[in-house]
Amino acid sequence: MSLIDNLRGEARRAPVSGIEAVANYGRDRKGLIPLWSGESDRATPDFINAAAKRGLDAGETFYTWQGGIPELRQSLARYHERHFGLKFSPDEFLVTIGGMQAIVLAIEATAGAGDEAIYLEPAWPNFAGAAGVAGATPVPVALTEGANGWYCDIDRVKAAVTPRTKVMFVNTPANPTGWTADIETLKSLLDLSRRHGTWIIADEIYALFHYNGQRAPSFMDIMEPEDRILFVNTFSKNWAMTGWRVGWMKTHPSLERTFENLIQYSSSGVAQFLQRGAIAALDEGDDFLAAQITQAKASRDLICRKLADTGRVRFSVPPGAFYLFFKVDGMKDSTKAAFEIVDKALVGLAPGVAFGQAGEGYLRLCFHRKLEDVEEAADRLAKWIGKL
């Protein structure tokens, strides 16, 4: 028996990311345009870096508040008040090591061995992977792509609920499809939660990357304080901070102590000097964020037009997030296609099957980059498609 055979089955079965496999294959290719990951090509802006450096220079390198320094939690409350039009208390927010730790903590608190966790597919693979590692069974419910774009069939979600269902993970605007739940869909999902006593983990990190001129609908618009909803979020997307690994959770204040304990036994908190940068992002970063959204919309429109002009690409224009999830006529194996595109087009894309079986036959492209890169990538892809 090998060493690995002596590990927990849940650990051994943790899946390899299909996105990572392609990225590792093409990462060092000279001249490749990497559109496989969900991040901007912008470095973190100077005003955020400067705030973190001031904290570092001031010696903020010791253990700190497990749930986040009070100033950051206050800043999170102000940020939500600006964008969601409601009053929030700082004790509703806890600071985490990226959005991923927020998701892991939410799963740990709501589902474990013998439980089921529903999520909407195609989906960013990390939720299902984390649920499985926690011992829960991830249960995918397929979104549908129709004439008017992607939508959630509530009857499918209802059919997936069993007595073992403990949590539903809802990512809207969604990675990779850009699907954005309307308020009626959110109400239907919340009604399911109330009737069955299930938790909702709401991943609304792309709420402001919504291209109709206002933020996307949110569970915050319709929920009551006692509803079983845990919000997970990150500084990564809005402020070009993917490498910082700083995120947050929004919970009912009565859960503050429980989640602080979970943070204590996983990471013991986020470095204080990094939290200084996060405060700057929230308090001073609205103009930077608005510019990012404007650029992403222009890039979305460009890539959609260029690929549509090939006559061989099928997609729904994403109303939110910053990904294009598309099919190419005649392409069936998305993994094989993604590797071939690295070799022959020098463009890095994520295979659709990395987002679940409902994503097979698609490719995901992150268009949150400067226009000239997106245009060059579109031209290279068009040439590759023309040779199929």
C-alpha atoms as a printed R data frame, in Angstrom:
    type eleno elety resid chain resno       x      y       z
1   ATOM     1    CA   MET     A     1   0.000  0.000   0.000
2   ATOM     2    CA   SER     A     2   1.422  3.399  -1.033
3   ATOM     3    CA   LEU     A     3   1.452  6.552   1.069
4   ATOM     4    CA   ILE     A     4  -1.374  8.069  -0.938
5   ATOM     5    CA   ASP     A     5  -3.575  5.047  -0.237
6   ATOM     6    CA   ASN     A     6  -3.453  5.977   3.439
7   ATOM     7    CA   LEU     A     7  -4.941  9.419   2.887
8   ATOM     8    CA   ARG     A     8  -8.661 10.145   3.255
9   ATOM     9    CA   GLY     A     9 -10.627  9.152   0.201
10  ATOM    10    CA   GLU     A    10 -11.987 12.674  -0.144
11  ATOM    11    CA   ALA     A    11  -8.433 14.007  -0.416
12  ATOM    12    CA   ARG     A    12  -7.357 11.369  -2.912
13  ATOM    13    CA   ARG     A    13 -10.387 12.063  -5.087
14  ATOM    14    CA   ALA     A    14  -9.898 15.848  -5.195
15  ATOM    15    CA   PRO     A    15 -10.049 16.533  -8.939
16  ATOM    16    CA   VAL     A    16  -7.302 18.058 -11.045
17  ATOM    17    CA   SER     A    17  -8.412 21.353 -12.560
18  ATOM    18    CA   GLY     A    18  -8.862 21.148 -16.315
19  ATOM    19    CA   ILE     A    19  -8.019 24.853 -16.484
20  ATOM    20    CA   GLU     A    20  -4.717 24.322 -14.691
21  ATOM    21    CA   ALA     A    21  -3.775 21.448 -17.002
22  ATOM    22    CA   VAL     A    22  -3.957 23.658 -20.097
23  ATOM    23    CA   ALA     A    23  -2.333 26.617 -18.325
24  ATOM    24    CA   ASN     A    24   0.613 24.494 -17.207
25  ATOM    25    CA   TYR     A    25   0.987 23.174 -20.746
26  ATOM    26    CA   GLY     A    26   1.153 26.604 -22.339
27  ATOM    27    CA   ARG     A    27   2.365 28.903 -19.591
28  ATOM    28    CA   ASP     A    28   5.891 29.340 -20.960
29  ATOM    29    CA   ARG     A    29   5.010 29.655 -24.655
30  ATOM    30    CA   LYS     A    30   6.590 32.774 -26.078
31  ATOM    31    CA   GLY     A    31   4.024 35.121 -27.558
32  ATOM    32    CA   LEU     A    32   1.007 33.244 -26.165
33  ATOM    33    CA   ILE     A    33  -1.998 35.350 -25.123
34  ATOM    34    CA   PRO     A    34  -3.283 33.777 -21.873
35  ATOM    35    CA   LEU     A    35  -7.055 34.030 -21.641
36  ATOM    36    CA   TRP     A    36  -7.594 30.874 -19.585
37  ATOM    37    CA   SER     A    37  -7.739 32.452 -16.117
38  ATOM    38    CA   GLY     A    38 -10.324 34.776 -14.659
39  ATOM    39    CA   GLU     A    39  -8.236 37.882 -14.147
40  ATOM    40    CA   SER     A    40  -7.328 41.192 -15.696
41  ATOM    41    CA   ASP     A    41  -3.953 41.875 -17.270
42  ATOM    42    CA   ARG     A    42  -3.716 44.974 -15.072
43  ATOM    43    CA   ALA     A    43  -1.383 44.987 -12.077
44  ATOM    44    CA   THR     A    44  -2.865 46.153  -8.780
45  ATOM    45    CA   PRO     A    45  -3.121 49.978  -8.854
46  ATOM    46    CA   ASP     A    46  -0.564 52.027  -6.974
47  ATOM    47    CA   PHE     A    47  -2.957 53.519  -4.412
48  ATOM    48    CA   ILE     A    48  -3.730 50.027  -3.111
49  ATOM    49    CA   ASN     A    49  -0.077 48.955  -3.101
50  ATOM    50    CA   ALA     A    50   0.908 52.139  -1.286
51  ATOM    51    CA   ALA     A    51  -1.605 51.554   1.497
52  ATOM    52    CA   ALA     A    52  -0.335 48.014   2.032
53  ATOM    53    CA   LYS     A    53   3.275 49.248   2.017
54  ATOM    54    CA   ARG     A    54   2.468 51.847   4.670
55  ATOM    55    CA   GLY     A    55   1.089 49.066   6.846
56  ATOM    56    CA   LEU     A    56   4.166 46.946   6.226
57  ATOM    57    CA   ASP     A    57   6.497 49.848   6.962
58  ATOM    58    CA   ALA     A    58   4.567 50.520  10.176
59  ATOM    59    CA   GLY     A    59   5.365 47.022  11.377
60  ATOM    60    CA   GLU     A    60   1.910 45.499  10.908
61  ATOM    61    CA   THR     A    61   3.346 41.998  10.670
62  ATOM    62    CA   PHE     A    62   1.944 40.451  13.864
63  ATOM    63    CA   TYR     A    63  -1.100 38.301  14.580
64  ATOM    64    CA   THR     A    64  -4.261 40.324  14.148
65  ATOM    65    CA   TRP     A    65  -8.042 40.155  14.425
66  ATOM    66    CA   GLN     A    66  -9.267 36.750  13.224
67  ATOM    67    CA   GLY     A    67 -12.345 38.190  11.535
68  ATOM    68    CA   GLY     A    68 -10.534 41.158  10.049
69  ATOM    69    CA   ILE     A    69  -9.364 44.495  11.430
70  ATOM    70    CA   PRO     A    70 -12.275 46.746  12.480
71  ATOM    71    CA   GLU     A    71 -11.383 49.416   9.916
72  ATOM    72    CA   LEU     A    72 -11.738 46.954   7.032
73  ATOM    73    CA   ARG     A    73 -15.036 45.583   8.304
74  ATOM    74    CA   GLN     A    74 -16.337 49.146   8.573
75  ATOM    75    CA   SER     A    75 -15.145 49.820   5.040
76  ATOM    76    CA   LEU     A    76 -16.951 46.700   3.792
77  ATOM    77    CA   ALA     A    77 -20.162 47.958   5.369
78  ATOM    78    CA   ARG     A    78 -19.778 51.339   3.623
79  ATOM    79    CA   TYR     A    79 -19.020 49.669   0.278
80  ATOM    80    CA   HIS     A    80 -22.181 47.567   0.486
81  ATOM    81    CA   GLU     A    81 -24.270 50.558   1.486
82  ATOM    82    CA   ARG     A    82 -23.073 52.429  -1.608
83  ATOM    83    CA   HIS     A    83 -23.747 49.624  -4.053
84  ATOM    84    CA   PHE     A    84 -26.750 47.857  -2.532
85  ATOM    85    CA   GLY     A    85 -28.638 50.797  -1.030
86  ATOM    86    CA   LEU     A    86 -29.125 49.163   2.381
87  ATOM    87    CA   LYS     A    87 -27.700 49.633   5.855
88  ATOM    88    CA   PHE     A    88 -25.053 47.130   6.965
89  ATOM    89    CA   SER     A    89 -23.236 46.529  10.232
90  ATOM    90    CA   PRO     A    90 -19.482 45.811  10.335
91  ATOM    91    CA   ASP     A    91 -20.141 42.647  12.342
92  ATOM    92    CA   GLU     A    92 -21.860 41.139   9.272
93  ATOM    93    CA   PHE     A    93 -18.475 40.897   7.521
94  ATOM    94    CA   LEU     A    94 -15.485 38.620   8.039
95  ATOM    95    CA   VAL     A    95 -12.195 38.850   6.138
96  ATOM    96    CA   THR     A    96 -10.856 35.669   4.536
97  ATOM    97    CA   ILE     A    97  -7.881 34.452   2.532
98  ATOM    98    CA   GLY     A    98  -9.474 35.057  -0.836
99  ATOM    99    CA   GLY     A    99 -12.963 34.154  -1.923
100 ATOM   100    CA   MET     A   100 -11.930 30.502  -1.963
101 ATOM   101    CA   GLN     A   101 -11.481 30.341   1.803
102 ATOM   102    CA   ALA     A   102 -14.861 32.023   2.202
103 ATOM   103    CA   ILE     A   103 -16.407 29.227   0.115
104 ATOM   104    CA   VAL     A   104 -14.587 26.509   2.077
105 ATOM   105    CA   LEU     A   105 -15.729 27.986   5.402
106 ATOM   106    CA   ALA     A   106 -19.314 28.266   4.155
107 ATOM   107    CA   ILE     A   107 -19.272 24.615   3.086
108 ATOM   108    CA   GLU     A   108 -17.693 23.496   6.362
109 ATOM   109    CA   ALA     A   109 -20.485 25.245   8.243
110 ATOM   110    CA   THR     A   110 -23.364 23.832   6.208
111 ATOM   111    CA   ALA     A   111 -22.561 20.423   4.642
112 ATOM   112    CA   GLY     A   112 -20.474 17.366   5.347
113 ATOM   113    CA   ALA     A   113 -20.435 13.585   5.050
114 ATOM   114    CA   GLY     A   114 -23.749 12.223   3.803
115 ATOM   115    CA   ASP     A   115 -25.062 15.638   2.744
116 ATOM   116    CA   GLU     A   116 -25.735 16.940  -0.766
117 ATOM   117    CA   ALA     A   117 -24.753 20.313  -2.208
118 ATOM   118    CA   ILE     A   118 -26.568 21.581  -5.301
119 ATOM   119    CA   TYR     A   119 -24.831 23.861  -7.785
120 ATOM   120    CA   LEU     A   120 -25.654 25.185 -11.257
121 ATOM   121    CA   GLU     A   121 -23.556 23.834 -14.135
122 ATOM   122    CA   PRO     A   122 -21.531 24.769 -16.200
123 ATOM   123    CA   ALA     A   123 -19.753 26.045 -13.107
124 ATOM   124    CA   TRP     A   124 -16.409 27.210 -11.841
125 ATOM   125    CA   PRO     A   125 -15.082 23.852 -10.602
126 ATOM   126    CA   ASN     A   126 -13.844 24.895  -7.178
127 ATOM   127    CA   PHE     A   127 -17.164 24.706  -5.359
128 ATOM   128    CA   ALA     A   128 -17.821 21.106  -6.362
129 ATOM   129    CA   GLY     A   129 -14.231 20.189  -5.568
130 ATOM   130    CA   ALA     A   130 -14.358 21.814  -2.133
131 ATOM   131    CA   ALA     A   131 -17.723 20.237  -1.326
132 ATOM   132    CA   GLY     A   132 -16.336 16.834  -2.202
133 ATOM   133    CA   VAL     A   133 -13.256 17.336  -0.033
134 ATOM   134    CA   ALA     A   134 -15.600 18.244   2.852
135 ATOM   135    CA   GLY     A   135 -17.317 14.874   2.397
136 ATOM   136    CA   ALA     A   136 -20.512 16.197   0.810
137 ATOM   137    CA   THR     A   137 -21.869 15.021  -2.543
138 ATOM   138    CA   PRO     A   138 -21.900 17.787  -5.197
139 ATOM   139    CA   VAL     A   139 -25.127 17.649  -7.243
140 ATOM   140    CA   PRO     A   140 -24.998 19.549 -10.557
141 ATOM   141    CA   VAL     A   141 -28.131 21.058 -12.065
142 ATOM   142    CA   ALA     A   142 -27.645 22.082 -15.683
143 ATOM   143    CA   LEU     A   143 -28.380 25.588 -16.864
144 ATOM   144    CA   THR     A   144 -30.009 25.774 -20.289
145 ATOM   145    CA   GLU     A   145 -28.836 27.827 -23.243
146 ATOM   146    CA   GLY     A   146 -31.831 29.106 -25.161
147 ATOM   147    CA   ALA     A   147 -32.544 31.630 -27.879
148 ATOM   148    CA   ASN     A   148 -32.302 34.467 -25.346
149 ATOM   149    CA   GLY     A   149 -29.227 33.203 -23.549
150 ATOM   150    CA   TRP     A   150 -28.597 30.994 -20.533
151 ATOM   151    CA   TYR     A   151 -31.311 30.478 -17.944
152 ATOM   152    CA   CYS     A   152 -32.025 28.461 -14.819
153 ATOM   153    CA   ASP     A   153 -34.927 26.008 -15.010
154 ATOM   154    CA   ILE     A   154 -36.306 26.165 -11.473
155 ATOM   155    CA   ASP     A   155 -38.160 22.868 -11.946
156 ATOM   156    CA   ARG     A   156 -34.795 21.158 -12.460
157 ATOM   157    CA   VAL     A   157 -33.515 22.614  -9.218
158 ATOM   158    CA   LYS     A   158 -36.666 21.526  -7.385
159 ATOM   159    CA   ALA     A   159 -36.256 18.006  -8.743
160 ATOM   160    CA   ALA     A   160 -32.685 17.863  -7.441
161 ATOM   161    CA   VAL     A   161 -33.635 18.673  -3.843
162 ATOM   162    CA   THR     A   162 -33.729 15.645  -1.534
163 ATOM   163    CA   PRO     A   163 -33.876 15.212   2.248
164 ATOM   164    CA   ARG     A   164 -30.057 15.153   2.131
165 ATOM   165    CA   THR     A   165 -29.776 18.559   0.445
166 ATOM   166    CA   LYS     A   166 -28.170 21.020   2.833
167 ATOM   167    CA   VAL     A   167 -26.924 23.824   0.603
168 ATOM   168    CA   MET     A   168 -27.315 25.408  -2.844
169 ATOM   169    CA   PHE     A   169 -24.408 27.290  -4.396
170 ATOM   170    CA   VAL     A   170 -25.572 30.117  -6.655
171 ATOM   171    CA   ASN     A   171 -23.016 32.070  -8.688
172 ATOM   172    CA   THR     A   172 -24.576 35.040 -10.492
173 ATOM   173    CA   PRO     A   173 -23.346 36.626 -12.713
174 ATOM   174    CA   ALA     A   174 -21.885 33.253 -13.469
175 ATOM   175    CA   ASN     A   175 -18.487 31.926 -14.395
176 ATOM   176    CA   PRO     A   176 -18.197 30.658 -17.156
177 ATOM   177    CA   THR     A   177 -21.480 31.435 -18.919
178 ATOM   178    CA   GLY     A   178 -22.185 35.000 -17.831
179 ATOM   179    CA   TRP     A   179 -25.705 33.870 -16.871
180 ATOM   180    CA   THR     A   180 -27.237 36.480 -14.587
181 ATOM   181    CA   ALA     A   181 -30.260 35.602 -12.495
182 ATOM   182    CA   ASP     A   182 -33.186 37.960 -12.712
183 ATOM   183    CA   ILE     A   183 -35.042 38.899  -9.548
184 ATOM   184    CA   GLU     A   184 -37.786 36.325 -10.149
185 ATOM   185    CA   THR     A   185 -35.253 33.498 -10.395
186 ATOM   186    CA   LEU     A   186 -33.612 34.653  -7.177
187 ATOM   187    CA   LYS     A   187 -37.018 34.737  -5.477
188 ATOM   188    CA   SER     A   188 -37.732 31.182  -6.642
189 ATOM   189    CA   LEU     A   189 -34.393 29.919  -5.333
190 ATOM   190    CA   LEU     A   190 -34.911 31.706  -2.025
191 ATOM   191    CA   ASP     A   191 -38.390 30.208  -1.756
192 ATOM   192    CA   LEU     A   192 -36.868 26.743  -2.228
193 ATOM   193    CA   SER     A   193 -34.382 27.486   0.540
194 ATOM   194    CA   ARG     A   194 -37.129 28.587   2.894
195 ATOM   195    CA   ARG     A   195 -39.395 25.604   2.173
196 ATOM   196    CA   HIS     A   196 -36.682 22.977   2.521
197 ATOM   197    CA   GLY     A   197 -34.481 24.615   5.145
198 ATOM   198    CA   THR     A   198 -31.429 24.584   2.896
199 ATOM   199    CA   TRP     A   199 -28.653 27.142   2.979
200 ATOM   200    CA   ILE     A   200 -27.684 29.277   0.005
201 ATOM   201    CA   ILE     A   201 -24.039 30.143  -0.618
202 ATOM   202    CA   ALA     A   202 -24.299 33.233  -2.809
203 ATOM   203    CA   ASP     A   203 -21.265 33.960  -4.963
204 ATOM   204    CA   GLU     A   204 -21.989 37.410  -6.387
205 ATOM   205    CA   ILE     A   205 -18.408 38.487  -6.980
206 ATOM   206    CA   TYR     A   206 -19.215 39.753 -10.494
207 ATOM   207    CA   ALA     A   207 -22.270 41.753  -9.386
208 ATOM   208    CA   LEU     A   208 -20.776 45.033 -10.605
209 ATOM   209    CA   PHE     A   209 -19.478 43.517 -13.860
210 ATOM   210    CA   HIS     A   210 -22.975 43.764 -15.308
211 ATOM   211    CA   TYR     A   211 -23.341 45.462 -18.640
212 ATOM   212    CA   ASN     A   212 -26.809 47.014 -18.636
213 ATOM   213    CA   GLY     A   213 -25.705 50.076 -16.690
214 ATOM   214    CA   GLN     A   214 -26.423 48.894 -13.165
215 ATOM   215    CA   ARG     A   215 -25.285 46.108 -10.872
216 ATOM   216    CA   ALA     A   216 -26.780 42.644 -11.197
217 ATOM   217    CA   PRO     A   217 -29.786 41.578  -9.106
218 ATOM   218    CA   SER     A   218 -28.757 40.221  -5.725
219 ATOM   219    CA   PHE     A   219 -30.216 38.078  -2.980
220 ATOM   220    CA   MET     A   220 -29.633 41.165  -0.817
221 ATOM   221    CA   ASP     A   221 -32.468 42.844  -2.729
222 ATOM   222    CA   ILE     A   222 -35.063 40.321  -1.558
223 ATOM   223    CA   MET     A   223 -33.855 38.512   1.563
224 ATOM   224    CA   GLU     A   224 -34.974 38.847   5.161
225 ATOM   225    CA   PRO     A   225 -32.337 39.041   7.907
226 ATOM   226    CA   GLU     A   226 -33.024 35.489   9.129
227 ATOM   227    CA   ASP     A   227 -32.785 33.841   5.703
228 ATOM   228    CA   ARG     A   228 -30.127 31.128   5.446
229 ATOM   229    CA   ILE     A   229 -27.779 32.887   3.039
230 ATOM   230    CA   LEU     A   230 -23.999 33.161   3.254
231 ATOM   231    CA   PHE     A   231 -22.356 35.593   0.816
232 ATOM   232    CA   VAL     A   232 -18.807 34.930  -0.393
233 ATOM   233    CA   ASN     A   233 -16.714 37.536  -2.162
234 ATOM   234    CA   THR     A   234 -13.194 38.589  -3.090
235 ATOM   235    CA   PHE     A   235 -11.051 41.622  -3.822
236 ATOM   236    CA   SER     A   236  -9.518 39.773  -6.775
237 ATOM   237    CA   LYS     A   237 -11.783 40.750  -9.641
238 ATOM   238    CA   ASN     A   238 -12.881 44.333  -8.947
239 ATOM   239    CA   TRP     A   239  -9.469 45.750  -8.105
240 ATOM   240    CA   ALA     A   240  -6.951 43.514  -9.948
241 ATOM   241    CA   MET     A   241  -5.856 41.783  -6.741
242 ATOM   242    CA   THR     A   242  -5.941 38.088  -7.654
243 ATOM   243    CA   GLY     A   243  -2.519 37.424  -6.159
244 ATOM   244    CA   TRP     A   244  -3.277 39.124  -2.839
245 ATOM   245    CA   ARG     A   245  -5.622 36.369  -1.646
246 ATOM   246    CA   VAL     A   246  -7.986 38.617   0.309
247 ATOM   247    CA   GLY     A   247 -11.735 38.077   0.356
248 ATOM   248    CA   TRP     A   248 -14.718 38.329   2.647
249 ATOM   249    CA   MET     A   249 -17.924 36.744   3.840
250 ATOM   250    CA   LYS     A   250 -21.194 38.420   4.695
251 ATOM   251    CA   THR     A   251 -23.215 36.583   7.322
252 ATOM   252    CA   HIS     A   252 -25.893 37.188   9.926
253 ATOM   253    CA   PRO     A   253 -24.223 38.887  12.939
254 ATOM   254    CA   SER     A   254 -25.219 35.956  15.144
255 ATOM   255    CA   LEU     A   255 -22.826 33.756  13.144
256 ATOM   256    CA   GLU     A   256 -19.802 36.008  13.645
257 ATOM   257    CA   ARG     A   257 -18.267 34.001  16.504
258 ATOM   258    CA   THR     A   258 -18.739 30.669  14.714
259 ATOM   259    CA   PHE     A   259 -16.974 31.833  11.578
260 ATOM   260    CA   GLU     A   260 -14.213 33.520  13.537
261 ATOM   261    CA   ASN     A   261 -13.601 30.131  15.151
262 ATOM   262    CA   LEU     A   262 -13.464 28.447  11.748
263 ATOM   263    CA   ILE     A   263 -10.971 31.072  10.590
264 ATOM   264    CA   GLN     A   264  -8.907 30.451  13.740
265 ATOM   265    CA   TYR     A   265  -8.637 26.746  12.948
266 ATOM   266    CA   SER     A   266  -7.791 27.187   9.287
267 ATOM   267    CA   SER     A   267  -5.690 30.308   8.765
268 ATOM   268    CA   SER     A   268  -5.887 32.454  11.935
269 ATOM   269    CA   GLY     A   269  -6.625 35.517   9.832
270 ATOM   270    CA   VAL     A   270  -5.337 37.673   6.983
271 ATOM   271    CA   ALA     A   271  -2.101 39.670   7.213
272 ATOM   272    CA   GLN     A   272  -2.909 43.124   8.554
273 ATOM   273    CA   PHE     A   273  -0.828 45.066   6.028
274 ATOM   274    CA   LEU     A   274  -2.749 43.343   3.211
275 ATOM   275    CA   GLN     A   275  -5.972 44.485   4.839
276 ATOM   276    CA   ARG     A   276  -4.734 48.078   4.619
277 ATOM   277    CA   GLY     A   277  -4.569 47.668   0.849
278 ATOM   278    CA   ALA     A   278  -8.075 46.208   0.881
279 ATOM   279    CA   ILE     A   279  -9.404 49.265   2.704
280 ATOM   280    CA   ALA     A   280  -7.899 51.506   0.038
281 ATOM   281    CA   ALA     A   281  -9.521 49.383  -2.676
282 ATOM   282    CA   LEU     A   282 -12.961 49.764  -1.110
283 ATOM   283    CA   ASP     A   283 -12.730 53.425  -0.125
284 ATOM   284    CA   GLU     A   284 -10.769 54.813  -3.068
285 ATOM   285    CA   GLY     A   285 -11.310 52.271  -5.841
286 ATOM   286    CA   ASP     A   286 -14.720 53.049  -7.329
287 ATOM   287    CA   ASP     A   287 -13.272 55.024 -10.257
288 ATOM   288    CA   PHE     A   288 -10.748 52.267 -11.018
289 ATOM   289    CA   LEU     A   289 -13.553 49.691 -10.886
290 ATOM   290    CA   ALA     A   290 -15.782 51.743 -13.189
291 ATOM   291    CA   ALA     A   291 -12.960 51.976 -15.727
292 ATOM   292    CA   GLN     A   292 -12.411 48.217 -15.499
293 ATOM   293    CA   ILE     A   293 -16.097 47.559 -16.212
294 ATOM   294    CA   THR     A   294 -16.100 49.946 -19.173
295 ATOM   295    CA   GLN     A   295 -13.033 48.233 -20.649
296 ATOM   296    CA   ALA     A   296 -14.477 44.760 -20.076
297 ATOM   297    CA   LYS     A   297 -17.683 45.702 -21.901
298 ATOM   298    CA   ALA     A   298 -15.706 47.047 -24.867
299 ATOM   299    CA   SER     A   299 -13.622 43.850 -24.942
300 ATOM   300    CA   ARG     A   300 -16.765 41.725 -24.733
301 ATOM   301    CA   ASP     A   301 -18.334 43.521 -27.676
302 ATOM   302    CA   LEU     A   302 -15.141 43.203 -29.730
303 ATOM   303    CA   ILE     A   303 -14.619 39.478 -29.172
304 ATOM   304    CA   CYS     A   304 -18.284 38.714 -29.806
305 ATOM   305    CA   ARG     A   305 -18.254 40.624 -33.080
306 ATOM   306    CA   LYS     A   306 -14.989 39.108 -34.291
307 ATOM   307    CA   LEU     A   307 -15.937 35.506 -33.519
308 ATOM   308    CA   ALA     A   308 -19.461 35.933 -34.880
309 ATOM   309    CA   ASP     A   309 -17.930 37.137 -38.150
310 ATOM   310    CA   THR     A   310 -16.350 33.690 -38.650
311 ATOM   311    CA   GLY     A   311 -19.826 32.260 -39.155
312 ATOM   312    CA   ARG     A   312 -18.772 29.142 -37.231
313 ATOM   313    CA   VAL     A   313 -18.932 30.211 -33.599
314 ATOM   314    CA   ARG     A   314 -22.073 29.938 -31.449
315 ATOM   315    CA   PHE     A   315 -22.521 31.798 -28.163
316 ATOM   316    CA   SER     A   316 -24.876 33.808 -25.997
317 ATOM   317    CA   VAL     A   317 -23.655 37.350 -25.367
318 ATOM   318    CA   PRO     A   318 -22.850 37.363 -21.619
319 ATOM   319    CA   PRO     A   319 -24.780 40.027 -19.669
320 ATOM   320    CA   GLY     A   320 -22.385 39.773 -16.748
321 ATOM   321    CA   ALA     A   321 -18.946 38.581 -15.550
322 ATOM   322    CA   PHE     A   322 -16.072 38.714 -18.072
323 ATOM   323    CA   TYR     A   323 -16.063 35.430 -19.951
324 ATOM   324    CA   LEU     A   324 -17.250 34.256 -23.337
325 ATOM   325    CA   PHE     A   325 -18.432 30.646 -23.340
326 ATOM   326    CA   PHE     A   326 -18.661 29.535 -26.937
327 ATOM   327    CA   LYS     A   327 -18.929 26.591 -29.314
328 ATOM   328    CA   VAL     A   328 -17.110 26.105 -32.588
329 ATOM   329    CA   ASP     A   329 -18.900 24.182 -35.314
330 ATOM   330    CA   GLY     A   330 -17.446 20.699 -35.584
331 ATOM   331    CA   MET     A   331 -15.582 20.825 -32.278
332 ATOM   332    CA   LYS     A   332 -16.611 18.146 -29.783
333 ATOM   333    CA   ASP     A   333 -13.632 17.529 -27.492
334 ATOM   334    CA   SER     A   334 -12.965 20.789 -25.664
335 ATOM   335    CA   THR     A   335  -9.812 19.579 -23.924
336 ATOM   336    CA   LYS     A   336  -8.211 18.446 -27.163
337 ATOM   337    CA   ALA     A   337  -9.214 21.748 -28.766
338 ATOM   338    CA   ALA     A   338  -7.754 23.840 -25.932
339 ATOM   339    CA   PHE     A   339  -4.363 22.124 -26.208
340 ATOM   340    CA   GLU     A   340  -4.424 22.444 -29.995
341 ATOM   341    CA   ILE     A   341  -5.229 26.158 -29.760
342 ATOM   342    CA   VAL     A   342  -2.181 26.630 -27.541
343 ATOM   343    CA   ASP     A   343  -0.008 24.887 -30.140
344 ATOM   344    CA   LYS     A   344  -1.447 26.318 -33.328
345 ATOM   345    CA   ALA     A   345  -2.921 29.701 -32.377
346 ATOM   346    CA   LEU     A   346  -0.855 30.695 -29.327
347 ATOM   347    CA   VAL     A   347  -3.998 31.558 -27.391
348 ATOM   348    CA   GLY     A   348  -4.744 30.109 -23.980
349 ATOM   349    CA   LEU     A   349  -8.376 29.102 -23.388
350 ATOM   350    CA   ALA     A   350 -10.069 26.933 -20.779
351 ATOM   351    CA   PRO     A   351 -11.814 23.745 -21.995
352 ATOM   352    CA   GLY     A   352 -15.545 23.758 -21.373
353 ATOM   353    CA   VAL     A   353 -15.504 20.321 -19.777
354 ATOM   354    CA   ALA     A   354 -13.439 21.811 -16.929
355 ATOM   355    CA   PHE     A   355 -16.730 23.397 -15.852
356 ATOM   356    CA   GLY     A   356 -18.608 20.090 -15.780
357 ATOM   357    CA   GLN     A   357 -20.123 17.774 -18.338
358 ATOM   358    CA   ALA     A   358 -22.689 20.446 -19.227
359 ATOM   359    CA   GLY     A   359 -19.746 22.472 -20.521
360 ATOM   360    CA   GLU     A   360 -18.327 19.889 -22.916
361 ATOM   361    CA   GLY     A   361 -18.208 21.200 -26.460
362 ATOM   362    CA   TYR     A   362 -17.567 24.767 -25.274
363 ATOM   363    CA   LEU     A   363 -14.457 26.864 -24.675
364 ATOM   364    CA   ARG     A   364 -14.115 29.682 -22.145
365 ATOM   365    CA   LEU     A   365 -12.278 32.887 -22.966
366 ATOM   366    CA   CYS     A   366 -11.596 35.621 -20.418
367 ATOM   367    CA   PHE     A   367 -11.927 38.936 -22.241
368 ATOM   368    CA   HIS     A   368 -10.937 41.139 -19.279
369 ATOM   369    CA   ARG     A   369  -7.775 42.406 -20.985
370 ATOM   370    CA   LYS     A   370  -6.694 45.381 -23.039
371 ATOM   371    CA   LEU     A   371  -8.446 45.648 -26.377
372 ATOM   372    CA   GLU     A   372  -5.396 45.047 -28.546
373 ATOM   373    CA   ASP     A   373  -4.743 41.690 -26.887
374 ATOM   374    CA   VAL     A   374  -8.378 40.643 -27.249
375 ATOM   375    CA   GLU     A   375  -8.383 41.695 -30.902
376 ATOM   376    CA   GLU     A   376  -5.161 39.812 -31.639
377 ATOM   377    CA   ALA     A   377  -6.494 36.717 -29.859
378 ATOM   378    CA   ALA     A   378  -9.713 36.925 -31.876
379 ATOM   379    CA   ASP     A   379  -7.763 37.130 -35.145
380 ATOM   380    CA   ARG     A   380  -5.635 34.118 -34.195
381 ATOM   381    CA   LEU     A   381  -8.697 32.114 -33.218
382 ATOM   382    CA   ALA     A   382 -10.444 33.038 -36.468
383 ATOM   383    CA   LYS     A   383  -7.480 31.691 -38.432
384 ATOM   384    CA   TRP     A   384  -7.481 28.466 -36.420
385 ATOM   385    CA   ILE     A   385 -11.215 28.053 -36.928
386 ATOM   386    CA   GLY     A   386 -10.832 28.679 -40.648
387 ATOM   387    CA   LYS     A   387  -8.504 25.693 -40.915
388 ATOM   388    CA   LEU     A   388 -10.806 23.225 -39.194
